[in-house]
Each structure stands twice: as C-alpha cells, then as structure tokens.
Amino acid sequence: MAKVATPYFTPKTLKFLRALARNNEREWFHAHKAEYEAYVKAPCLALITDLATPLRAVSDLLVADARPQGGSLFRIHRDVRFSNDKRPYKTYAGMNFFHRATRTEARGADAAGDPGRLDAPGLYLHLEPGASFLGGGIWHPQPKTLKRIRDFMIDNPESWKHATRRKAFAADFHLTGDSLVRPPKGYRPDHELIEDLKRKDVVAASPLTDDDLLSSDLVRTLGRRYKLMGPLVEWLCLSLDIDF
C-alpha cells in the first residue's frame, strides 16, 4: 500500500497564528513559544527542504535554505525601530527563495567594504490564516534597477507580455505591489505598457486557501505554480543581466 503523505501544517498552525494576532505581546509569545516551534517553524523548515527539488525545475539558481536562522524562513520578530506599530511579532510566516546571486554579490560587496545591495528576482511564500499567497519578482527595487527594468520593457514589449499575460499565468497570478499615480519621468504617457511602467514593485502573487495549506499535496501545488512564474523570473534576470 502506498504511503499517504503527511501535511506540513495542521489546524494547530492556523490556531496559533490567529491567537498570536490577538495576543501580540512578548509575555504571551514566550509562554507559547513551544507551539510556535512545533506548529509553525518546524513544518516551515521541512517544507523549505522539500521545495528544493521543485524549485530546481524553475531555476538552479533559486535557493531553498532550510537553516533555522539566516535562511529562507524570515524571523517571526518584527523590526519596530522605525515604525509607529510596536507590536513585536509578525502574525504570519514568510519564506524567501532567493536568487543565489543575491547572497554571493552581497558577500563580495562586504569584503570590498561596500555595503551595496544586489536586486535580483526571487520567489516568496506567505502563510497567514485566510490571507496566504505565493509570489515572486522584485520587491522595492533600487531606482537604478527599476530604470533598467522599465527600459528593458520598452525595448522588449512582446516578451514582457508573454511573461505576464499568457493564459496559464493569468489564471493563477496577478501583478501587484505599489505603482506611481503618474507616468514615470522620461516615459511616454500613451505607451501601451504605461500601467506596467508605473510599477514600483515588479511582483506577481497567487492566493492560497487554508485548505491548500493543510493539504498533503502542498509541495505539488507550490511547485506547479512556481514553475508558472519561471518566465517572469527569467525576464527579470534578462533585464538585469543576471544568470537564470
């Protein structure tokens, strides 16, 4: 008899995250930290490990790093230093499947004494009761990066439309993120792609239901949808002369 796959997440995962949203305080979290470790952190790390193979079908340069610290799983702690919102914890789990060049170039920059950052496309997974999604692209790129992307879009409109408007992609994904109200300076307001040229983030997202999260088929679902993102990730790599 074939072995039935075990789901990564259970109703206890969603229950913990809902409870954290109601009790976003250090004392409460410390009293329930074992639940976070068992129902959120551990299954996230197991999922990251098992996504390494499906992600290679998108690109060998996308990294699923299952280290408990410094890998694909974001810390649950919020950075509240410059925020008016002083709640200490995120009420979701976030995972970043980054392009290998991001970490490689960052290490080189540090060694040279330059803390500069490399913008490279990646994939993302957001787990939150009733508001989960997967996605990818480049979030909040630097101005020089965004100009390169816009110029590449101007020069390659058909490949951009193929990456973002083909039927299979549009059935699951929508472009999202922040946009300018007015056309960016130096670009024709009547350009056929002006709404895309206004984008300040070049990202796409696809919603996940709570049932998707609790399914034993989650890796297959994520792998299929991430593969649909391949052409967009490749297009962004081409625009920035990054290997794909």
N, C-alpha and C positions, 0 to 999 in steps of 0.2 A: 504494500500500500504506500502511495506517495506521501511524503511528509507535508503537512499543511504549514505554510509559512506563518510565523507569529507576527502580529502587528508590532510596530515600533512603539506606537503611542496608544494609550488607553483612555477611557473616560476620566481616570485619575489625573492624567496630564491636563486636560481641559479644566477639570475641577480646581486643580492647583492654580492655574493661571487666572481663573476667574476670582478665586479667593485672594490672590495677590493684588489684583486690581482693586479689590475692596479694602485691603489691609496693607497698603504700600508704605510700610514702616519697617525700620531696621529690627525692632524688637520682634515683630511678628515673623519676619523672614528668618531670623536666627532660630526662632522656635520651630520653624517648619523647613529648615534647610535640608533635612534628610529627604523630605518629599520632593524638593526641587532636584536634588541629586538623582533620586531614583526614577522620577516620572518625567523629568524634562531633560536634564543634562545627559544622563547615561544613554537614553534612547536617541538623542540628537547625535551623540558621538558615534553610536552604532550605525545610524543612518548615513552619516558622513562617510564612514568607512565603506559601506556597501554601495555608495553612489560613485565611488572612484572609477569603477569599470564602465557604467553607463556614460559618465562624463567623457571618457576617452573616445566615445562614439561621436562626440561633438568636436573635441579638440584635445590632443595630447598635452596641450599647454594649460589647460584648466585644472586647478588643483583642488582636491578634496582632502583637507588636512584635519585629521581627527585628534590632534593633540588637545588635551583639556584646556591649555592656555596658549594663546598665540597662534591658533589655527583657524579653521573655518568658522567655528562657533563663536559668536560675539559674547562678550561678558554680559551678565544679567544686570550689572550695575550701570546706572546712568551717570554721565558726566554732567554734573549740575553746576559747575563752576561759573558758567556764563549764562545760566538760564534762570528765569523767574520761577520756573517749575522745579521745586526742590524735592519732588518725590524720588527716592533713592534707587528704585528698581524699574527696569523695563517690564511690561506686563505681557511680553511675547518672547519667543525665541527666534533669533536671527542667525542665518548661516550664509557665509560668503564664499563662493567658489571662484577664487581669484585667478587671474592670468599669471602664469609663472613669471613673466617679465616684471610685474609689479613689485614683487619681493626682490628679485635679482637686481633690478635697477636701483631700488631703494638702498640695498646694501652697498652697492658701488658708490652711490652718491654720499652715503655716510662716510665711507672710507676716504673720500676725497674732501671731506669737510663741508659738503654742500647738502643741506637737508631737503633738497628739492624732491618733488614727488612726480612719479610717472602715472599718467592717466592711461588705463588700459581697460577694455571691457571685461566684465565678469558676469557670473550668474548669482542669483540670490534666492533664499528661501525664508519665508516669514510665517511663523506658526503662532496664531492668536485665535482664540475661540470666536468663531463667526466672522473672522476677518483675515484668514490665511491666504497667502498667494505665493506664487513663484515668479521670478522675472529675471531680468538681466539687461546689460547695456553699460552705460557710463553715467553715473550719478554725480551731479555738481562738478563737471569738468572745469579745469582752469580756462580762462579766456582764450589763451593761445590754442589750447586743444579744441575748444568749441569752434574757433575760426577755421581750423583745419578740417573739421568735420563738415561745417557749412560749405566751405569751398569745394570739398570733395563731392558733396551732394549736388552742388551747382554743375560740376563737371560730369557727374555720373547719375543723372536722374533716374534712368531706367533700372540700374542695379539697386538703387535705394528703394524704388517702388517694388521691385521683386522681393527684396529682403523684408519689407514691412506690409505689403498689401496682397501678397499671394493668398489664395483661398484657404489653404491649410493653416497658415499662420494666423490669419484674421479670425478663424473660427474659435481659436483659444486665447489669443493675445490682443491687447490694445496698447497703443503708445500712451505713456503717462508722464508724470513729472511736471516741473514748472516750465512756464513759457512766458515770453515777453508779451506785453499788450500791443506794442507797435513793432513793425518790422525792424530787424537789426540794422544799424547804420551800415551803409555801403551795399545793401541788397535791395533789389527791385521789389516794391510792394506788390506788383502784379505778377510776380513769378508763380508758376504753377505749384511750387512746393513751399510757398511762403509760410503756411502754418507750421510746417516741419522746420523751416529755417528759423522760426521764432523760438524753437525749443531751447531751454537752458539745460535740460536733462535729456539724454538720449537713451530712454529706457522703455521697456515693454513689460507688461505684467499679465498674469493669468490667474484667476481666482481658484482657490481650493476650498472645498467644503469640509466641515468637521468629519463627515463620513469618509472623505478622501484621506484625511489624516489618520483615521482609525483603521483604515483598510490594510490588510496584509499585502495588497498589491501596490502600496505606495511607491516603492522604488521604480516599478514599471511605469506608473503614471508619470512620475517626475522625469524619468529617463526619456519617455516619449515626447513630453512637452519641451524639455531642454533641447532635444535634437531639433525640434521645430525652430528654436532660437538660433541654431547654428549659422544660417545665412546672415542674420543681423550682427552677430558677434564677429563673423568673418568680415563683413562690410566695414565695421568699425575698426577692426585691425588693419584692413587695407588703407583706410583713410588716414591712419596714424603711422603707417609703415612698420607695423608690429607683426611678427610671425603669427600665423594661425595654423 
